[in-house]
Amino acid sequence: MTVEFSNTQAAVWNAIQTALQEAGFVVANVSALDKKQGSFKAVTTTTAVKQDLIISAYKPNGGLEERFNKAGGSEDSAWDFVRTHLKYLPTVKGKGGVLEFIAERDPRIIFDRMVAWFVRHNFPVPMSTQEFQAGLKQRFPDRDGMVFLTEQVTEYDKKRLQVAQAPQMEMFVSDERSAIDWLTDFLKRRPSTYQEISPEFMSQLGAGWKKHEKRPDLSALLEDNFIQYDGEGDVPSQIHSLLSTNFKDLRGLEKNDPRLIAKAKDRWYVPDPNKAQDLEKRREKALLKEFEGYRAFTGKRLKEFRLEVLRAGFKTAWGNKDYKTIIDIAQKMPEEALQEDEKLLLWYDQALTRSEASA
């Protein structure tokens, strides 16, 4: 099914997505229709709805529903969904010799689709974000930040050889989650010190910031999600790769060379999957502790909050079938804030449905 609509409100976009999911559809592609140029441009954020949107969605066939019902909410079911989902996504998008980044092939978007699939089927999500990302790397080829099936990647590679530049993913920083995503992409390319990161990061915090979302502190974001090399032990491979490529005098040095260590010290970098999982567990524990404060809030409306705290709390409550907590806290949020967050809206709508069914 293909749907075209025009609206500047993210809440409307999220309502359409929720309705599609509840009807059994999975979103496969979202593009903006540029009527002036008559071309399609990829959309990577739900808050930048400035043009007509074209949504392509599908109902899985080939027995996915039947297999899911038999296997339940297992990890195998998650990978079964991913394999099926990737089949429906466009392999190549481009115009005029320029390849476009396919947002739906972003590992983070794939995780969101998997979560929505499990929630709609009333099962807890079987793995964390970092566990899922590590599993993706083990099972599927990656090109230019996009995930493919093995049988798809050959077609993409052929097209990639025909263009000079890799497709660029647009990043719009509008809340804590997108700020973390921006930092991840930045530090993958360029492990940096706080002083180097700060001006680049601050330039991203513009007018698009969500109204009720608390602005994060850069130091806290770095501490909770990344690792800083303190000069002890060998230089991490992520930093070594950058320095040996960009500095002639550091090429060919061993990872324990004092000159390399001096240049690498205090740089923040993206941890490898195992360390990332440890960081995520520690971060989730802190988020859930803060969520208890929201649960204990006795006022009528939460005026400012962290969406990441609410998402972690809703996810845990959903896994515990604690639908009342989700409903109670959602009703403390400003209506527009709830309607504009796709993940919170999904959990809230499903919690209402489950509560009404058991009443």
C-alpha positions as CSV (number, residue, x, y, z in Angstrom):
1,M,0.0,0.0,0.0
2,T,1.2,3.5,-0.8
3,V,-0.2,6.5,1.1
4,E,0.4,10.2,0.3
5,F,-0.5,12.9,2.7
6,S,0.4,16.5,3.5
7,N,0.6,17.9,7.0
8,T,3.2,19.8,9.0
9,Q,2.4,18.1,12.4
10,A,4.5,15.1,13.5
11,A,1.5,14.0,15.6
12,V,-0.5,13.4,12.4
13,W,2.4,11.4,10.9
14,N,2.7,9.3,14.1
15,A,-1.1,8.7,14.1
16,I,-0.9,7.4,10.6
17,Q,2.0,5.1,11.4
18,T,0.2,3.8,14.5
19,A,-3.0,3.1,12.5
20,L,-0.9,1.3,9.8
21,Q,0.7,-0.9,12.5
22,E,-2.5,-1.7,14.2
23,A,-3.9,-2.8,10.8
24,G,-1.0,-5.2,10.4
25,F,1.2,-3.2,8.0
26,V,4.9,-2.5,8.4
27,V,6.4,0.7,7.0
28,A,9.0,0.0,4.3
29,N,9.8,3.4,2.9
30,V,9.1,7.1,3.5
31,S,10.0,9.8,1.0
32,A,9.1,13.4,0.6
33,L,7.4,14.5,-2.7
34,D,9.1,17.6,-3.9
35,K,6.4,19.0,-6.2
36,K,8.5,21.9,-7.5
37,Q,11.2,19.6,-8.8
38,G,9.1,16.5,-9.3
39,S,11.6,14.3,-7.5
40,F,11.8,12.2,-4.3
41,K,14.0,13.1,-1.4
42,A,14.6,10.7,1.5
43,V,13.1,11.7,4.9
44,T,15.1,10.7,8.0
45,T,13.1,12.5,10.7
46,T,9.4,12.6,11.5
47,T,9.6,16.2,12.7
48,A,10.7,17.6,9.3
49,V,7.4,17.2,7.6
50,K,7.5,20.2,5.2
51,Q,6.4,18.4,2.0
52,D,3.9,15.8,1.0
53,L,5.0,12.4,2.4
54,I,4.8,9.1,0.4
55,I,4.6,6.1,2.7
56,S,5.0,2.6,1.4
57,A,3.8,-0.2,3.7
58,Y,3.3,-3.9,3.4
59,K,1.7,-6.8,5.1
60,P,4.2,-9.6,5.6
61,N,3.5,-12.8,3.7
62,G,5.5,-16.0,3.3
63,G,4.4,-17.3,6.7
64,L,6.0,-14.7,9.0
65,E,2.8,-14.3,11.1
66,E,2.4,-18.1,11.4
67,R,6.0,-18.6,12.4
68,F,5.9,-15.8,14.9
69,N,2.7,-17.2,16.5
70,K,4.4,-20.6,16.9
71,A,7.8,-19.4,18.1
72,G,6.6,-16.5,20.2
73,G,8.7,-13.5,21.2
74,S,12.1,-15.2,20.9
75,E,15.3,-13.8,19.5
76,D,14.9,-16.1,16.5
77,S,11.5,-14.4,15.8
78,A,13.3,-11.0,15.8
79,W,15.8,-12.1,13.2
80,D,13.0,-13.8,11.2
81,F,11.2,-10.4,11.1
82,V,14.4,-8.6,10.1
83,R,15.1,-10.9,7.2
84,T,11.5,-10.6,6.0
85,H,11.5,-6.8,6.4
86,L,14.7,-6.3,4.5
87,K,13.2,-8.1,1.5
88,Y,10.5,-5.4,1.2
89,L,12.9,-2.4,1.4
90,P,14.3,-0.6,-1.7
91,T,17.8,-1.7,-2.5
92,V,18.9,1.4,-4.3
93,K,17.5,4.9,-4.4
94,G,19.1,7.7,-6.5
95,K,18.6,10.4,-9.1
96,G,21.0,12.1,-11.5
97,G,23.9,9.8,-10.7
98,V,23.6,10.5,-6.9
99,L,22.8,7.7,-4.5
100,E,20.4,8.5,-1.6
101,F,20.6,7.1,1.9
102,I,17.7,4.7,2.5
103,A,16.6,5.7,6.0
104,E,14.6,2.4,6.5
105,R,17.9,0.5,6.2
106,D,19.5,2.4,9.1
107,P,20.1,-0.1,11.9
108,R,18.3,2.1,14.4
109,I,15.2,2.3,12.3
110,I,15.2,-1.4,11.7
111,F,15.3,-1.9,15.5
112,D,12.3,0.5,15.9
113,R,10.4,-1.6,13.3
114,M,11.2,-4.8,15.2
115,V,10.1,-3.3,18.5
116,A,6.8,-2.1,17.0
117,W,6.2,-5.6,15.6
118,F,6.7,-7.3,19.0
119,V,4.6,-4.7,20.8
120,R,1.8,-5.1,18.4
121,H,1.8,-8.8,18.9
122,N,1.8,-8.3,22.7
123,F,5.3,-9.7,23.3
124,P,8.2,-8.2,25.3
125,V,11.2,-7.1,23.1
126,P,13.7,-9.9,23.4
127,M,17.0,-8.0,23.3
128,S,18.5,-4.6,24.0
129,T,19.5,-2.0,21.4
130,Q,23.2,-2.9,21.6
131,E,22.5,-6.6,21.5
132,F,20.4,-6.1,18.4
133,Q,23.0,-3.9,16.7
134,A,25.7,-6.5,17.4
135,G,23.5,-9.3,16.0
136,L,22.8,-7.3,12.9
137,K,26.6,-7.0,12.2
138,Q,27.0,-10.7,12.6
139,R,24.1,-11.7,10.3
140,F,23.8,-9.1,7.6
141,P,26.2,-7.1,5.3
142,D,26.5,-3.3,5.9
143,R,27.2,-0.7,3.3
144,D,27.5,3.0,3.9
145,G,25.6,2.7,7.2
146,M,22.8,0.6,5.7
147,V,21.9,-3.0,6.3
148,F,21.2,-5.5,3.4
149,L,20.4,-9.1,2.8
150,T,23.3,-11.0,1.2
151,E,21.4,-11.4,-2.1
152,Q,20.7,-7.6,-2.2
153,V,24.2,-6.3,-1.5
154,T,25.6,-7.3,-4.9
155,E,23.1,-5.0,-6.6
156,Y,23.9,-2.1,-4.3
157,D,27.7,-2.6,-4.7
158,K,27.3,-2.4,-8.5
159,K,25.5,0.9,-8.3
160,R,27.9,2.2,-5.7
161,L,30.8,1.7,-8.1
162,Q,29.1,3.9,-10.6
163,V,29.0,7.0,-8.4
164,A,31.8,9.1,-6.9
165,Q,30.3,9.7,-3.5
166,A,28.6,7.5,-0.9
167,P,25.1,8.5,0.1
168,Q,24.9,10.9,3.0
169,M,22.6,10.4,5.9
170,E,21.0,13.6,7.2
171,M,20.8,14.0,10.9
172,F,18.3,16.3,12.7
173,V,19.0,16.7,16.4
174,S,15.6,17.3,18.1
175,D,15.9,15.3,21.4
176,E,18.3,13.3,23.5
177,R,18.0,10.1,21.3
178,S,18.9,12.0,18.1
179,A,21.7,13.8,20.0
180,I,23.2,10.5,20.9
181,D,22.8,9.2,17.3
182,W,24.5,12.4,16.0
183,L,27.4,11.9,18.5
184,T,27.7,8.3,17.5
185,D,28.0,9.1,13.8
186,F,30.4,12.0,14.6
187,L,32.7,9.9,16.8
188,K,32.7,6.9,14.4
189,R,34.3,9.2,11.9
190,R,36.4,11.3,14.2
191,P,37.2,10.2,17.8
192,S,37.6,13.6,19.5
193,T,38.3,15.5,22.7
194,Y,35.5,17.3,24.5
195,Q,36.9,20.6,23.3
196,E,36.7,19.5,19.7
197,I,33.2,18.0,20.1
198,S,31.5,20.8,21.9
199,P,31.3,23.6,19.2
200,E,30.2,21.0,16.6
201,F,27.6,19.6,19.0
202,M,26.2,23.0,20.1
203,S,25.7,24.0,16.5
204,Q,23.2,21.1,16.1
205,L,21.0,22.2,19.0
206,G,18.9,24.6,17.0
207,A,15.2,25.6,16.7
208,G,14.1,22.1,16.0
209,W,14.4,21.0,19.6
210,K,11.3,19.4,21.0
211,K,9.3,21.7,23.2
212,H,9.0,19.7,26.4
213,E,12.3,17.7,26.0
214,K,14.9,18.6,28.6
215,R,18.2,19.6,26.9
216,P,21.0,17.2,27.7
217,D,24.4,18.1,29.0
218,L,27.1,17.1,26.6
219,S,29.4,15.7,29.3
220,A,26.6,13.5,30.6
221,L,25.8,12.2,27.1
222,L,29.5,11.3,26.5
223,E,29.9,9.7,29.9
224,D,26.8,7.5,29.6
225,N,27.2,6.4,26.0
226,F,30.9,6.5,25.0
227,I,34.4,5.8,26.2
228,Q,37.2,8.3,26.8
229,Y,40.8,7.0,26.4
230,D,42.7,8.0,29.5
231,G,46.2,7.2,28.2
232,E,46.5,3.9,30.0
233,G,47.3,0.8,27.9
234,D,47.2,0.5,24.1
235,V,45.5,3.1,22.0
236,P,42.0,1.8,21.0
237,S,41.8,0.7,17.4
238,Q,39.0,3.2,16.7
239,I,41.4,6.1,17.6
240,H,44.5,4.5,16.1
241,S,42.8,4.2,12.7
242,L,42.0,7.9,12.7
243,L,45.4,9.2,13.8
244,S,47.4,6.9,11.6
245,T,45.4,8.0,8.6
246,N,45.4,11.7,9.2
247,F,48.8,12.4,10.7
248,K,51.9,11.4,8.7
249,D,54.2,11.4,11.6
250,L,52.0,8.8,13.5
251,R,51.7,6.3,10.7
252,G,53.1,2.8,11.3
253,L,53.5,3.3,15.0
254,E,52.6,0.6,17.5
255,K,49.5,1.2,19.6
256,N,51.6,1.6,22.8
257,D,54.0,4.2,21.2
258,P,54.2,7.2,23.6
259,R,53.8,9.7,20.6
260,L,50.5,8.0,19.6
261,I,49.3,7.8,23.2
262,A,49.9,11.5,23.7
263,K,47.8,12.4,20.7
264,A,45.1,9.9,21.5
265,K,44.7,10.8,25.2
266,D,41.3,12.3,26.3
267,R,39.6,11.4,23.0
268,W,36.0,10.0,23.1
269,Y,35.2,7.1,20.9
270,V,32.4,4.6,20.1
271,P,33.0,1.4,22.1
272,D,33.1,-2.0,20.6
273,P,29.8,-4.1,20.9
274,N,30.7,-5.8,24.2
275,K,31.6,-2.6,26.0
276,A,28.6,-0.9,24.5
277,Q,26.3,-3.4,26.0
278,D,27.8,-2.9,29.4
279,L,27.4,0.9,29.0
280,E,23.8,0.4,27.8
281,K,22.9,-1.7,30.9
282,R,24.4,0.9,33.2
283,R,22.5,3.7,31.4
284,E,19.2,1.9,31.4
285,K,19.5,1.3,35.1
286,A,20.0,5.1,35.6
287,L,17.1,5.9,33.3
288,L,14.7,3.5,35.2
289,K,15.8,5.1,38.5
290,E,14.8,8.5,37.1
291,F,11.6,7.0,35.7
292,E,10.5,6.3,39.3
293,G,10.5,10.0,39.9
294,Y,8.1,10.5,37.0
295,R,5.9,7.7,38.4
296,A,5.8,9.4,41.8
297,F,5.0,12.8,40.3
298,T,1.7,14.0,41.8
299,G,1.0,17.1,39.7
300,K,-1.4,17.3,36.8
301,R,1.2,17.7,34.0
302,L,4.9,17.0,33.5
303,K,6.2,20.2,32.0
304,E,9.8,19.1,31.2
305,F,11.1,15.6,30.9
306,R,13.6,13.3,29.2
307,L,12.0,11.2,26.4
308,E,14.7,8.6,26.9
309,V,13.6,8.1,30.5
310,L,10.0,7.7,29.4
311,R,10.9,5.3,26.6
312,A,13.0,3.1,28.9
313,G,10.2,3.1,31.6
314,F,7.4,2.3,29.1
315,K,9.5,-0.5,27.6
316,T,10.1,-2.1,31.0
317,A,6.5,-1.6,32.1
318,W,5.3,-3.2,28.8
319,G,7.6,-6.2,29.4
320,N,6.0,-6.6,32.9
321,K,2.5,-6.2,31.4
322,D,2.2,-3.1,33.7
323,Y,-0.2,-1.3,31.4
324,K,-1.5,1.0,34.2
325,T,1.9,2.6,34.7
326,I,2.1,3.4,30.9
327,I,-1.4,4.9,30.8
328,D,-1.0,6.9,34.1
329,I,2.3,8.5,33.1
330,A,1.2,9.1,29.4
331,Q,-1.8,11.0,30.8
332,K,0.6,13.2,32.8
333,M,2.3,14.3,29.6
334,P,1.2,17.2,27.4
335,E,-1.0,15.8,24.6
336,E,1.2,17.1,21.8
337,A,4.4,15.7,23.3
338,L,2.8,12.2,23.5
339,Q,1.3,12.4,20.0
340,E,4.6,13.6,18.5
341,D,6.7,10.6,19.8
342,E,6.2,7.5,17.7
343,K,7.5,5.0,20.3
344,L,5.6,6.4,23.3
345,L,2.4,6.6,21.3
346,L,2.7,3.0,20.2
347,W,3.2,1.7,23.8
348,Y,0.4,3.9,25.1
349,D,-2.1,2.9,22.4
350,Q,-1.3,-0.8,22.9
351,A,-1.5,-0.5,26.7
352,L,-5.0,1.1,26.3
353,T,-6.0,-1.8,24.0
354,R,-4.7,-4.5,26.4
355,S,-6.3,-2.8,29.4
356,E,-9.7,-2.5,27.7
357,A,-9.5,-6.2,26.5
358,S,-8.9,-7.4,30.1
359,A,-11.5,-5.1,31.7
